[in-house]
Amino acid sequence: MSAEPDALAVVNQLRDLAADPMNRRAIVQDQGCLPGLILFLDHPNPQVVYSALLVSCITDTPCLSNVDGGLFVS
């Protein structure tokens, strides 16, 4: 069994937490959540990428503005 957490489980946990408006500020202000979401955007599993994008939308964060200098949220 791998010691590394399953990426889909992690991003889905963030998604579930973000569903509650009371958790959104904590997700945005946490030092690891948004950088982690950005890393998930490059994951080979499309479900992981989709969930990361969903968390970004739910939390209304600009975490996707200027990822690698070319991806911008309008």
C-alpha positions in Angstrom: 0.0 0.0 0.0 1.4 3.4 -1.0 2.0 6.0 1.7 1.1 8.7 -0.8 -2.5 9.8 -0.6 -4.7 9.1 -3.6 -4.9 12.3 -5.6 -8.6 11.8 -6.4 -9.5 11.3 -2.8 -7.6 14.4 -1.7 -9.1 16.7 -4.4 -12.6 15.2 -3.8 -12.2 15.9 0.0 -11.4 19.5 -0.8 -14.4 19.6 -3.1 -16.6 18.3 -0.4 -15.2 20.8 2.1 -15.6 23.7 -0.4 -19.3 22.8 -0.8 -19.9 24.3 2.6 -19.6 28.1 2.4 -18.2 28.2 5.9 -15.1 26.3 4.7 -14.3 28.3 1.6 -12.3 31.1 3.3 -10.1 28.5 5.1 -9.4 26.7 1.8 -8.4 30.0 0.1 -6.3 31.2 3.0 -4.5 27.8 3.7 -0.9 27.8 2.6 -1.2 24.4 0.9 -4.7 24.1 -0.6 -4.4 26.4 -3.6 -0.8 25.5 -4.6 -2.0 21.9 -4.3 -4.9 22.5 -6.6 -2.6 24.1 -9.2 -0.5 20.9 -9.1 -3.6 18.8 -9.6 -4.3 20.6 -12.9 -1.3 18.7 -14.4 -2.5 15.3 -13.1 -2.9 12.5 -15.7 -6.4 11.5 -14.3 -9.0 13.8 -15.9 -11.3 13.3 -12.9 -8.6 14.8 -10.6 -8.2 17.8 -12.9 -12.0 18.3 -13.1 -12.4 18.2 -9.4 -9.5 20.7 -8.9 -11.2 23.0 -11.4 -14.5 22.6 -9.6 -13.0 23.5 -6.2 -11.5 26.6 -7.8 -14.9 27.6 -9.2 -16.7 26.9 -6.0 -14.3 28.9 -3.9 -14.2 31.7 -6.5 -10.5 31.9 -6.4 -8.1 33.1 -9.0 -5.8 30.1 -8.6 -5.9 29.6 -12.3 -4.8 33.1 -13.4 -1.5 32.9 -15.0 -0.7 29.2 -14.5 2.5 28.6 -16.5 2.0 32.1 -18.0 -0.8 31.1 -20.4 -4.0 30.1 -18.6 -6.3 32.9 -17.5 -9.7 33.0 -15.9 -11.9 35.5 -17.5 
